[in-house]
């Protein structure tokens, strides 16, 4: 629920299309999957959408609750960072709940140059420059 800033019990078809129809010149989506029998199960999603004016991208990560704190988010963010740098981006932006310490810790652990401000009650707006 932290990815959407609220609990989602449904996802309209139009909104789902934003996740499955991808223009890789404007955005990137990565999946972390695990083979369970004959099917793959999604454990995490990392994505960014490019802001062409600022040469940055809004980044977002979500990892299944029972797979958090196992390095999946870090691997996704590391790979997204590599891809963003190859596209010539200067950094990421993100909105993060102030109480989402694991996500904040991950961003700092990645070595980004971070500018943090309160966007609204309980939410930080982060600007993260690549080094």
ChimeraX commands (.cxc) that place a marker at each C-alpha (Angstrom):
marker #1 position 0.00,0.00,0.00 radius 0.5
marker #1 position 2.93,2.35,0.53 radius 0.5
marker #1 position 3.56,2.57,-3.21 radius 0.5
marker #1 position 0.10,4.07,-3.84 radius 0.5
marker #1 position -0.03,6.08,-0.59 radius 0.5
marker #1 position -3.18,4.17,0.37 radius 0.5
marker #1 position -4.58,0.64,0.49 radius 0.5
marker #1 position -5.73,-0.55,-2.96 radius 0.5
marker #1 position -8.38,-3.24,-3.18 radius 0.5
marker #1 position -8.88,-2.83,-6.91 radius 0.5
marker #1 position -7.01,-1.52,-9.91 radius 0.5
marker #1 position -8.98,0.00,-12.81 radius 0.5
marker #1 position -8.11,-1.36,-16.25 radius 0.5
marker #1 position -6.87,2.05,-17.44 radius 0.5
marker #1 position -4.47,2.28,-14.49 radius 0.5
marker #1 position -3.22,-1.28,-15.10 radius 0.5
marker #1 position -2.37,-0.31,-18.67 radius 0.5
marker #1 position 0.16,2.19,-17.30 radius 0.5
marker #1 position 2.06,-0.75,-15.80 radius 0.5
marker #1 position 1.96,-3.13,-18.74 radius 0.5
marker #1 position 2.26,-0.87,-21.81 radius 0.5
marker #1 position 5.77,0.56,-21.49 radius 0.5
marker #1 position 7.58,3.12,-23.64 radius 0.5
marker #1 position 11.17,2.42,-22.63 radius 0.5
marker #1 position 12.33,5.82,-23.90 radius 0.5
marker #1 position 10.15,7.43,-21.19 radius 0.5
marker #1 position 10.00,4.84,-18.43 radius 0.5
marker #1 position 11.45,1.60,-17.13 radius 0.5
marker #1 position 9.85,-1.27,-15.24 radius 0.5
marker #1 position 11.72,-4.23,-13.73 radius 0.5
marker #1 position 10.27,-7.30,-12.04 radius 0.5
marker #1 position 11.87,-9.55,-9.45 radius 0.5
marker #1 position 10.35,-13.00,-9.93 radius 0.5
marker #1 position 10.69,-16.44,-8.39 radius 0.5
marker #1 position 9.87,-19.75,-10.02 radius 0.5
marker #1 position 7.21,-21.64,-8.03 radius 0.5
marker #1 position 6.40,-24.85,-9.81 radius 0.5
marker #1 position 5.24,-24.15,-13.34 radius 0.5
marker #1 position 4.68,-20.41,-12.81 radius 0.5
marker #1 position 6.65,-17.31,-11.90 radius 0.5
marker #1 position 5.59,-15.27,-8.89 radius 0.5
marker #1 position 6.31,-11.54,-8.72 radius 0.5
marker #1 position 8.26,-10.63,-5.57 radius 0.5
marker #1 position 9.00,-7.01,-6.38 radius 0.5
marker #1 position 8.62,-4.22,-8.91 radius 0.5
marker #1 position 10.95,-1.31,-9.55 radius 0.5
marker #1 position 10.07,1.45,-11.96 radius 0.5
marker #1 position 10.82,4.97,-13.01 radius 0.5
marker #1 position 9.17,7.57,-15.22 radius 0.5
marker #1 position 11.37,10.20,-16.86 radius 0.5
marker #1 position 10.94,13.94,-16.33 radius 0.5
marker #1 position 12.57,15.20,-19.53 radius 0.5
marker #1 position 12.72,18.84,-18.40 radius 0.5
marker #1 position 14.80,18.06,-15.31 radius 0.5
marker #1 position 16.70,15.05,-16.71 radius 0.5
marker #1 position 15.54,13.02,-13.71 radius 0.5
marker #1 position 13.01,10.25,-13.13 radius 0.5
marker #1 position 10.46,9.52,-10.42 radius 0.5
marker #1 position 11.41,6.15,-8.97 radius 0.5
marker #1 position 9.17,3.69,-7.12 radius 0.5
marker #1 position 9.73,0.28,-5.58 radius 0.5
marker #1 position 7.43,-2.28,-4.05 radius 0.5
marker #1 position 8.44,-5.65,-2.60 radius 0.5
marker #1 position 6.07,-8.32,-1.33 radius 0.5
marker #1 position 5.85,-8.13,2.48 radius 0.5
marker #1 position 7.21,-11.63,3.07 radius 0.5
marker #1 position 10.28,-10.88,0.91 radius 0.5
marker #1 position 11.23,-7.50,2.37 radius 0.5
marker #1 position 14.67,-6.99,3.95 radius 0.5
marker #1 position 16.22,-9.64,1.70 radius 0.5
marker #1 position 17.96,-7.28,-0.73 radius 0.5
marker #1 position 15.37,-7.37,-3.52 radius 0.5
marker #1 position 14.67,-3.64,-3.37 radius 0.5
marker #1 position 18.39,-2.89,-3.39 radius 0.5
marker #1 position 18.99,-5.04,-6.48 radius 0.5
marker #1 position 16.05,-3.43,-8.29 radius 0.5
marker #1 position 17.19,0.08,-7.36 radius 0.5
marker #1 position 20.81,-0.65,-8.31 radius 0.5
marker #1 position 19.79,-1.86,-11.74 radius 0.5
marker #1 position 17.36,1.03,-12.26 radius 0.5
marker #1 position 20.18,3.42,-11.34 radius 0.5
marker #1 position 22.51,1.84,-13.92 radius 0.5
marker #1 position 19.84,2.08,-16.62 radius 0.5
marker #1 position 18.98,5.68,-15.71 radius 0.5
marker #1 position 22.62,6.72,-15.88 radius 0.5
marker #1 position 22.94,5.07,-19.32 radius 0.5
marker #1 position 19.96,7.17,-20.43 radius 0.5
marker #1 position 21.79,10.30,-19.28 radius 0.5
marker #1 position 19.59,11.01,-16.29 radius 0.5
marker #1 position 21.01,13.02,-13.39 radius 0.5
marker #1 position 19.05,11.41,-10.56 radius 0.5
marker #1 position 15.73,10.28,-9.13 radius 0.5
marker #1 position 12.83,11.86,-7.29 radius 0.5
marker #1 position 10.46,10.00,-4.97 radius 0.5
marker #1 position 7.65,10.50,-2.48 radius 0.5
marker #1 position 8.11,8.38,0.63 radius 0.5
marker #1 position 6.10,8.05,3.82 radius 0.5
marker #1 position 8.14,9.52,6.68 radius 0.5
marker #1 position 7.66,6.29,8.67 radius 0.5
marker #1 position 8.94,4.11,5.79 radius 0.5
marker #1 position 12.41,3.85,7.30 radius 0.5
marker #1 position 13.51,0.85,5.21 radius 0.5
marker #1 position 12.90,2.80,1.98 radius 0.5
marker #1 position 14.63,5.93,3.30 radius 0.5
marker #1 position 17.55,3.82,4.51 radius 0.5
marker #1 position 17.86,2.18,1.09 radius 0.5
marker #1 position 18.04,5.52,-0.70 radius 0.5
marker #1 position 20.76,6.76,1.66 radius 0.5
marker #1 position 22.62,3.44,1.44 radius 0.5
marker #1 position 22.77,3.81,-2.36 radius 0.5
marker #1 position 25.01,6.85,-1.94 radius 0.5
marker #1 position 22.75,9.35,-3.64 radius 0.5
marker #1 position 23.15,13.04,-2.84 radius 0.5
marker #1 position 19.73,13.54,-1.21 radius 0.5
marker #1 position 17.64,16.65,-0.68 radius 0.5
marker #1 position 14.62,15.90,1.53 radius 0.5
marker #1 position 11.61,18.10,2.28 radius 0.5
marker #1 position 8.17,17.59,3.82 radius 0.5
marker #1 position 5.65,17.53,0.96 radius 0.5
marker #1 position 2.58,16.98,3.12 radius 0.5
marker #1 position 1.68,15.44,6.45 radius 0.5
marker #1 position 3.80,12.34,6.88 radius 0.5
marker #1 position 5.31,12.35,3.37 radius 0.5
marker #1 position 8.81,13.32,2.26 radius 0.5
marker #1 position 9.64,14.50,-1.22 radius 0.5
marker #1 position 13.15,13.37,-2.12 radius 0.5
marker #1 position 15.48,14.63,-4.83 radius 0.5
marker #1 position 18.37,12.22,-5.28 radius 0.5
marker #1 position 21.34,13.10,-7.48 radius 0.5
marker #1 position 23.61,10.39,-8.83 radius 0.5
marker #1 position 27.29,10.61,-7.86 radius 0.5
marker link #1:1,2 radius 0.2
marker link #1:2,3 radius 0.2
marker link #1:3,4 radius 0.2
marker link #1:4,5 radius 0.2
marker link #1:5,6 radius 0.2
marker link #1:6,7 radius 0.2
marker link #1:7,8 radius 0.2
marker link #1:8,9 radius 0.2
marker link #1:9,10 radius 0.2
marker link #1:10,11 radius 0.2
marker link #1:11,12 radius 0.2
marker link #1:12,13 radius 0.2
marker link #1:13,14 radius 0.2
marker link #1:14,15 radius 0.2
marker link #1:15,16 radius 0.2
marker link #1:16,17 radius 0.2
marker link #1:17,18 radius 0.2
marker link #1:18,19 radius 0.2
marker link #1:19,20 radius 0.2
marker link #1:20,21 radius 0.2
marker link #1:21,22 radius 0.2
marker link #1:22,23 radius 0.2
marker link #1:23,24 radius 0.2
marker link #1:24,25 radius 0.2
marker link #1:25,26 radius 0.2
marker link #1:26,27 radius 0.2
marker link #1:27,28 radius 0.2
marker link #1:28,29 radius 0.2
marker link #1:29,30 radius 0.2
marker link #1:30,31 radius 0.2
marker link #1:31,32 radius 0.2
marker link #1:32,33 radius 0.2
marker link #1:33,34 radius 0.2
marker link #1:34,35 radius 0.2
marker link #1:35,36 radius 0.2
marker link #1:36,37 radius 0.2
marker link #1:37,38 radius 0.2
marker link #1:38,39 radius 0.2
marker link #1:39,40 radius 0.2
marker link #1:40,41 radius 0.2
marker link #1:41,42 radius 0.2
marker link #1:42,43 radius 0.2
marker link #1:43,44 radius 0.2
marker link #1:44,45 radius 0.2
marker link #1:45,46 radius 0.2
marker link #1:46,47 radius 0.2
marker link #1:47,48 radius 0.2
marker link #1:48,49 radius 0.2
marker link #1:49,50 radius 0.2
marker link #1:50,51 radius 0.2
marker link #1:51,52 radius 0.2
marker link #1:52,53 radius 0.2
marker link #1:53,54 radius 0.2
marker link #1:54,55 radius 0.2
marker link #1:55,56 radius 0.2
marker link #1:56,57 radius 0.2
marker link #1:57,58 radius 0.2
marker link #1:58,59 radius 0.2
marker link #1:59,60 radius 0.2
marker link #1:60,61 radius 0.2
marker link #1:61,62 radius 0.2
marker link #1:62,63 radius 0.2
marker link #1:63,64 radius 0.2
marker link #1:64,65 radius 0.2
marker link #1:65,66 radius 0.2
marker link #1:66,67 radius 0.2
marker link #1:67,68 radius 0.2
marker link #1:68,69 radius 0.2
marker link #1:69,70 radius 0.2
marker link #1:70,71 radius 0.2
marker link #1:71,72 radius 0.2
marker link #1:72,73 radius 0.2
marker link #1:73,74 radius 0.2
marker link #1:74,75 radius 0.2
marker link #1:75,76 radius 0.2
marker link #1:76,77 radius 0.2
marker link #1:77,78 radius 0.2
marker link #1:78,79 radius 0.2
marker link #1:79,80 radius 0.2
marker link #1:80,81 radius 0.2
marker link #1:81,82 radius 0.2
marker link #1:82,83 radius 0.2
marker link #1:83,84 radius 0.2
marker link #1:84,85 radius 0.2
marker link #1:85,86 radius 0.2
marker link #1:86,87 radius 0.2
marker link #1:87,88 radius 0.2
marker link #1:88,89 radius 0.2
marker link #1:89,90 radius 0.2
marker link #1:90,91 radius 0.2
marker link #1:91,92 radius 0.2
marker link #1:92,93 radius 0.2
marker link #1:93,94 radius 0.2
marker link #1:94,95 radius 0.2
marker link #1:95,96 radius 0.2
marker link #1:96,97 radius 0.2
marker link #1:97,98 radius 0.2
marker link #1:98,99 radius 0.2
marker link #1:99,100 radius 0.2
marker link #1:100,101 radius 0.2
marker link #1:101,102 radius 0.2
marker link #1:102,103 radius 0.2
marker link #1:103,104 radius 0.2
marker link #1:104,105 radius 0.2
marker link #1:105,106 radius 0.2
marker link #1:106,107 radius 0.2
marker link #1:107,108 radius 0.2
marker link #1:108,109 radius 0.2
marker link #1:109,110 radius 0.2
marker link #1:110,111 radius 0.2
marker link #1:111,112 radius 0.2
marker link #1:112,113 radius 0.2
marker link #1:113,114 radius 0.2
marker link #1:114,115 radius 0.2
marker link #1:115,116 radius 0.2
marker link #1:116,117 radius 0.2
marker link #1:117,118 radius 0.2
marker link #1:118,119 radius 0.2
marker link #1:119,120 radius 0.2
marker link #1:120,121 radius 0.2
marker link #1:121,122 radius 0.2
marker link #1:122,123 radius 0.2
marker link #1:123,124 radius 0.2
marker link #1:124,125 radius 0.2
marker link #1:125,126 radius 0.2
marker link #1:126,127 radius 0.2
marker link #1:127,128 radius 0.2
marker link #1:128,129 radius 0.2
marker link #1:129,130 radius 0.2
marker link #1:130,131 radius 0.2
view
